[in-house]
Amino acid sequence: MRRFVKKRSLIFTLIGSSFLFSGVTAHAEEVTESFTLDPMVITATRTEMSVKESPSAVEIVSSKKLEETQAKTLRDALKSALGVNVFNDFQGRSNVSIRGSESRHVLIMVDGKRLGGELSYNSANAWDVDRIRMEDVERVEIIRGPAGALYGSDAMAGVINVITKTPEKNAGSINYEYGWYENGKGAGYKSNVYLQGVEKNVSYKLNAGLNNNRPYMDPAGSGDEMNFYGKEQPISLSVGYKFDNGNQLSADFSRIKEDNQKGSSSVTVMRPGEVWQNKKSTIYNDNKRTDYSLTYKGDDEKQSWIIRAYQSVYDKRYTSQDVTQMFTGGKPGTITVKDPKIDTVKRTLSVIEDGIWEINII
């Protein structure tokens, strides 16, 4: 949001009433007129332009709105967005849809950078709306509609671009929250430390957290765990340097590590009232994503440009474990533990990009 103030002199002629004055008096005073330009957006065309000029349907969730709604994660920020729906899949993972699309066709980025994520057919961005917190976010740009020409097939339904803050002063915050489920049992906690600072030409940002959530059991009493639960440890660090000519060089590092699990139970009756078996199946996820980026950008009166290289590496270890126990006459019997099913995935996105565009502001 850019604000300009324009001053102009207006000449007002005050004509006195014939009952008071027979002459004419002229008086000049300076009046200040202010107006606000449309918000600028970069996601729709990869160049900076006003929302009105954008060829796509654009919505901006501003920092003011994030503060008013007390949004903690990207899921919270998207709740009031038009045409955007965040839902849980059959595994309890958060997914995002735009205009009824499949989740795999919605691209989620941070500062224009893609995030390495799930390789599953329908859940390429699973969990990202919960992973991305809002302490360091300036705004969220949402493009509703096809953007495949600019960003590829994973943006066929739209793009969600999270724009982080630019440090302007020394500041910091500490957040801690504890939640409860509807049944009154503890849901776990989320904690976060955010620091930013500027010292002459050097700026920095540090964002670190520790989250731990607990299982929510099926109210019907099936023994199923309705959510993935466990620990999550996100951390990010950004360091920037501003040269005397206004050009900027920045280096960014972030990592998120997750250890979570989800279990389900099933009972098979062999002889009613006498023999049955209880099978417990548990899914374990060991996820880790590491991101690196190096950016150099600058501008003059007519154009801006950027050169950036970044890499996002997503490591996943998936384990499925089945444990079966027999019961005879209500007494526990033999326990059988099957060999676990293990699947490992590593996805690496390496990108080098440059851009130059004209900026014309009247």
Phi, psi and omega per residue, in radians:
M1 nan 2.140 -3.122
R2 -2.014 2.454 -3.085
R3 -2.167 2.236 -3.135
F4 -2.091 2.572 3.102
V5 -2.133 2.203 -3.108
K6 -2.073 2.332 -3.131
K7 -1.965 2.463 3.037
R8 -2.608 2.650 -3.115
S9 -1.641 2.284 3.109
L10 -2.014 2.376 3.135
I11 -1.767 2.045 3.109
F12 -1.860 2.257 3.092
T13 -1.793 2.075 -3.122
L14 -1.751 1.978 3.136
I15 -1.730 2.021 -3.108
G16 -1.216 2.639 3.088
S17 -1.131 2.573 -3.130
S18 -1.132 -0.306 3.119
F19 -1.388 -0.352 -3.075
L20 -1.991 -0.728 -3.061
F21 -2.279 2.596 2.980
S22 -1.893 -0.170 -3.139
G23 -1.739 3.125 3.111
V24 -2.064 2.310 -3.127
T25 -2.017 2.292 3.100
A26 -1.912 2.383 -3.120
H27 -2.363 2.319 3.124
A28 -1.972 2.362 3.072
E29 -2.438 2.716 -3.105
E30 -1.698 2.218 -3.106
V31 -1.995 2.373 3.113
T32 -1.746 2.149 3.125
E33 -1.987 2.298 -3.130
S34 -2.163 2.597 3.081
F35 -2.642 2.814 -3.071
T36 -2.057 2.270 3.089
L37 -1.357 2.845 3.096
D38 -1.090 2.631 3.044
P39 -1.031 2.532 3.118
M40 -1.668 2.456 -3.114
V41 -2.304 2.526 -3.114
I42 -2.035 -0.301 -3.004
T43 -1.246 -0.618 -2.992
A44 -1.109 -0.640 -3.096
T45 -2.253 0.067 -3.063
R46 1.162 0.240 3.032
T47 -2.314 2.756 -3.082
E48 -1.419 2.181 3.076
M49 -2.690 2.898 -3.131
S50 -1.309 2.780 -3.137
V51 -1.049 -0.673 -3.118
K52 -1.123 -0.569 -3.114
E53 -1.424 -0.245 -3.065
S54 -1.169 2.371 3.133
P55 -1.345 -0.187 -3.112
S56 -1.882 2.856 3.045
A57 -1.328 1.979 -3.012
V58 -2.053 2.434 3.007
E59 -2.325 2.397 3.126
I60 -2.040 2.173 3.000
V61 -1.655 1.807 -3.007
S62 -1.350 2.918 3.103
S63 -1.089 -0.584 3.112
K64 -1.118 -0.743 3.133
K65 -1.214 -0.645 3.089
L66 -1.064 -0.668 3.127
E67 -1.256 -0.730 -3.123
E68 -1.118 -0.666 -3.129
T69 -1.534 -0.065 -3.129
Q70 0.946 0.758 3.141
A71 -1.165 2.259 3.123
K72 -1.747 -0.600 -3.118
T73 -2.292 3.023 3.102
L74 -1.088 -0.574 3.068
R75 -0.986 -0.796 3.128
D76 -1.113 -0.710 -3.091
A77 -1.146 -0.479 -3.071
L78 -1.591 -0.069 -3.035
K79 -1.038 -0.675 -3.076
S80 -1.715 0.067 -3.112
A81 -1.280 2.412 -3.115
L82 -1.225 2.340 3.057
G83 1.271 0.148 -3.113
V84 -1.976 2.305 -3.127
N85 -2.284 2.253 3.055
V86 -1.882 2.220 -3.049
F87 -2.435 2.892 3.080
N88 -1.801 2.358 3.101
D89 -1.458 -3.021 -3.049
F90 -1.137 -0.322 3.093
Q91 -1.654 0.046 3.126
G92 1.453 0.231 -3.135
R93 -1.562 2.516 3.129
S94 -1.351 2.299 3.078
N95 -2.277 2.794 -3.133
V96 -2.187 2.449 3.140
S97 -2.260 2.495 3.057
I98 -2.083 2.134 -3.136
R99 0.953 0.696 3.070
G100 1.380 0.213 -3.098
S101 -1.299 2.946 2.961
E102 -1.310 2.613 -3.081
S103 -1.057 -0.582 -3.082
R104 -1.186 -0.200 3.139
H105 -1.761 0.191 3.069
V106 -1.965 2.088 -3.110
L107 -1.625 2.229 3.083
I108 -1.909 2.231 -3.123
M109 -2.274 2.794 3.005
V110 -2.154 2.062 -3.082
D111 0.941 0.672 3.112
G112 1.373 0.124 -3.118
K113 -1.873 2.327 3.102
R114 -1.198 2.655 3.100
L115 -1.939 2.258 3.018
G116 -1.185 2.418 -3.088
G117 -2.680 -2.711 -3.082
E118 -1.026 2.590 3.088
L119 -1.819 0.053 -3.123
S120 -1.174 2.733 -2.976
Y121 -1.050 -0.755 -3.035
N122 -1.821 -0.123 -2.947
S123 -2.253 0.896 -3.121
A124 -1.129 -0.533 -3.134
N125 -1.944 0.403 -3.127
A126 -0.960 2.348 3.086
W127 1.374 -0.292 -3.048
D128 -1.091 -0.568 3.135
V129 -1.198 -0.345 3.052
D130 -1.620 -0.496 -3.089
R131 -1.273 -0.637 -3.010
I132 -1.456 2.002 -3.133
R133 -1.684 2.860 -2.922
M134 -1.770 0.004 -3.098
E135 -1.025 -0.593 -3.058
D136 -1.879 0.346 -3.033
V137 -1.822 2.273 3.084
E138 -1.509 -0.747 3.122
R139 -2.871 2.923 3.080
V140 -2.181 2.145 3.119
E141 -1.756 2.248 -3.097
I142 -2.093 2.135 3.072
I143 -1.860 2.002 3.127
R144 -1.682 2.071 -3.136
G145 2.094 2.915 -3.033
P146 -0.995 2.312 3.051
A147 -2.352 0.441 -3.089
G148 -1.123 -0.529 -3.133
A149 -1.100 -0.542 -3.133
L150 -1.651 -0.630 -2.952
Y151 -2.119 -0.071 3.108
G152 1.743 -3.137 -3.023
S153 -1.151 -0.409 3.130
D154 -1.364 0.099 3.059
A155 -2.114 0.453 -3.104
M156 -1.126 -0.477 -3.138
A157 -1.735 -0.357 -3.129
G158 2.656 -3.122 -3.078
V159 -2.366 2.452 2.995
I160 -2.105 1.987 -3.080
N161 -1.994 2.061 -3.138
V162 -1.626 2.059 -3.118
I163 -1.754 2.109 -3.097
T164 -1.515 2.938 -3.064
K165 -1.326 2.661 2.979
T166 -1.789 2.096 -3.102
P167 -1.030 2.272 3.111
E168 -2.158 -0.234 -3.127
K169 -2.790 2.959 3.074
N170 -1.377 2.167 -3.106
A171 -2.759 2.892 3.132
G172 -2.916 2.866 3.107
S173 -2.693 2.665 3.061
I174 -2.245 2.212 -3.124
N175 -2.153 2.432 3.038
Y176 -2.525 2.278 3.119
E177 -2.441 2.519 3.137
Y178 -2.215 2.372 -3.066
G179 -2.125 2.864 3.098
W180 -2.263 2.575 3.029
Y181 -1.417 3.007 -3.107
E182 -1.081 -0.489 -3.141
N183 -1.442 0.074 3.087
G184 1.561 -0.067 3.130
K185 -1.475 2.628 -3.096
G186 -1.128 2.371 -3.137
A187 -1.715 -0.157 -3.136
G188 1.951 -2.982 -3.053
Y189 -2.348 2.793 3.019
K190 -2.340 2.307 3.141
S191 -2.322 2.606 -3.066
N192 -2.688 2.479 3.037
V193 -2.166 2.227 -3.140
Y194 -2.225 2.271 3.119
L195 -2.327 2.448 3.000
Q196 -2.470 2.670 -3.115
G197 -2.835 2.775 3.096
V198 -2.360 2.254 3.106
E199 -2.348 1.800 -3.050
K200 0.991 -2.021 -3.084
N201 -1.624 0.010 -3.063
V202 -1.877 2.370 3.064
S203 -2.246 2.771 3.138
Y204 -2.657 2.756 3.026
K205 -2.471 2.422 3.078
L206 -2.345 2.231 -3.130
N207 -2.358 2.094 -3.101
A208 -2.458 2.547 -3.115
G209 -2.572 2.923 3.042
L210 -2.525 2.046 -3.104
N211 -2.126 2.522 3.126
N212 -2.562 1.936 3.103
N213 -1.953 2.780 -3.017
R214 -1.998 2.865 -3.090
P215 -1.254 2.576 3.008
Y216 -1.931 1.982 -3.047
M217 -1.402 2.578 3.128
D218 -1.009 2.099 -3.128
P219 -1.061 -0.395 -3.138
A220 -1.302 -0.162 3.077
G221 1.494 0.365 -3.134
S222 -1.294 -0.302 -3.065
G223 1.577 -0.015 3.123
D224 -1.329 2.498 2.997
E225 -1.613 2.168 -2.956
M226 -1.485 -0.109 -3.078
N227 -2.510 2.786 2.929
F228 -1.351 2.390 -3.108
Y229 -2.436 2.735 -3.123
G230 2.592 -2.726 -3.056
K231 -1.807 2.624 3.093
E232 -2.454 2.294 -3.093
Q233 -2.263 1.677 3.084
P234 -1.687 2.564 3.054
I235 -2.659 2.463 3.085
S236 -2.527 2.581 -3.141
L237 -2.459 2.336 3.119
S238 -2.342 2.337 3.110
V239 -2.256 2.292 -3.117
G240 -2.260 2.693 3.093
Y241 -2.339 2.259 3.134
K242 -1.862 2.073 -3.132
F243 -1.326 2.880 -3.099
D244 -1.089 -0.482 3.136
N245 -1.486 0.059 3.099
G246 1.678 -0.238 3.092
N247 -1.159 2.657 -3.061
Q248 -2.264 2.442 3.059
L249 -2.124 2.278 -3.119
S250 -2.428 2.566 3.072
A251 -2.197 2.346 -3.073
D252 -2.247 2.502 3.072
F253 -2.443 2.382 3.057
S254 -2.585 2.662 3.098
R255 -2.632 2.478 3.031
I256 -2.315 2.305 -3.129
K257 -2.149 2.299 -3.101
E258 -2.270 2.394 2.970
D259 -2.244 1.851 -3.119
N260 -2.386 2.919 -3.111
Q261 -2.672 2.858 3.129
K262 -2.696 2.311 -3.077
G263 -2.122 2.725 3.057
S264 -2.447 2.662 -3.098
S265 -2.171 2.630 3.047
S266 -2.533 2.507 -3.118
V267 -2.055 2.263 3.085
T268 -2.045 2.144 -3.111
V269 -1.580 2.155 3.097
M270 -1.546 -0.960 3.032
R271 -2.260 2.007 -3.056
P272 -0.860 2.208 3.104
G273 1.380 -0.100 -3.077
E274 -2.144 -0.962 -3.055
V275 -2.249 2.278 3.025
W276 -2.667 2.873 3.109
Q277 -2.178 2.539 3.129
N278 -2.021 2.070 -3.118
K279 -1.901 2.219 3.115
K280 -2.005 2.100 3.107
S281 -1.938 2.297 -3.091
T282 -2.260 2.338 3.052
I283 -1.828 2.254 3.100
Y284 -2.006 2.333 3.079
N285 -2.109 2.222 3.006
D286 -2.042 1.722 -3.045
N287 -1.940 2.500 3.048
K288 -2.593 2.237 3.062
R289 -2.166 2.313 -3.139
T290 -2.186 2.280 -3.106
D291 -2.173 2.398 3.066
Y292 -2.271 2.534 3.040
S293 -2.696 2.624 3.072
L294 -2.337 2.182 -3.018
T295 -2.278 2.387 3.035
Y296 -2.278 2.158 -3.097
K297 -2.494 2.776 -3.139
G298 -2.840 3.049 3.105
D299 -2.794 2.813 3.008
D300 -2.334 -2.767 -3.058
E301 -1.199 -0.430 -3.015
K302 -1.936 -0.441 -3.028
Q303 -2.651 2.762 3.025
S304 -2.140 2.713 -3.138
W305 -2.582 2.796 -3.126
I306 -2.623 2.445 3.010
I307 -2.202 2.194 -3.036
R308 -2.520 2.467 3.010
A309 -2.242 2.309 3.129
Y310 -2.597 2.801 -3.140
Q311 -2.481 2.401 3.087
S312 -2.215 2.113 -3.082
V313 -2.055 2.145 -3.113
Y314 -2.035 2.058 3.107
D315 -1.905 2.298 -3.126
K316 -2.379 2.337 3.022
R317 -2.151 2.019 -3.082
Y318 -1.880 2.257 3.137
T319 -2.290 2.300 3.070
S320 -2.066 2.194 -3.044
Q321 -2.222 2.265 3.102
D322 -1.981 2.324 3.092
V323 -2.257 2.194 -3.107
T324 -2.081 2.340 3.109
Q325 -2.210 2.341 3.119
M326 -1.595 2.559 3.069
F327 -2.248 2.334 3.109
T328 -2.222 2.058 -3.136
G329 1.054 0.531 3.129
G330 1.490 -0.053 -3.135
K331 -1.766 2.351 3.139
P332 -1.155 2.470 -3.123
G333 -2.191 -2.341 -3.031
T334 -1.122 2.421 3.070
I335 -1.956 2.247 3.129
T336 -2.046 2.190 3.131
V337 -1.978 2.014 3.130
K338 -1.401 2.726 3.056
D339 -1.083 2.340 -3.102
P340 -1.210 2.637 3.001
K341 -1.640 2.158 -3.051
I342 -2.132 2.326 3.092
D343 -2.368 2.287 3.124
T344 -2.072 2.455 -3.106
V345 -2.364 2.424 3.021
K346 -2.331 2.100 -3.131
R347 -2.060 2.195 -3.125
T348 -2.127 2.173 3.045
L349 -1.927 2.086 3.113
S350 -2.103 2.155 -3.020
V351 -2.335 2.365 2.943
I352 -2.153 2.156 -3.089
E353 -2.434 2.676 3.044
D354 -2.476 2.687 -3.125
G355 -2.686 2.639 3.077
I356 -2.540 2.374 -3.139
W357 -2.617 2.753 3.127
E358 -1.584 2.524 3.065
I359 -2.110 2.068 3.116
N360 -2.117 1.899 -3.132
I361 -2.057 2.134 -3.131
I362 -1.811 nan nan
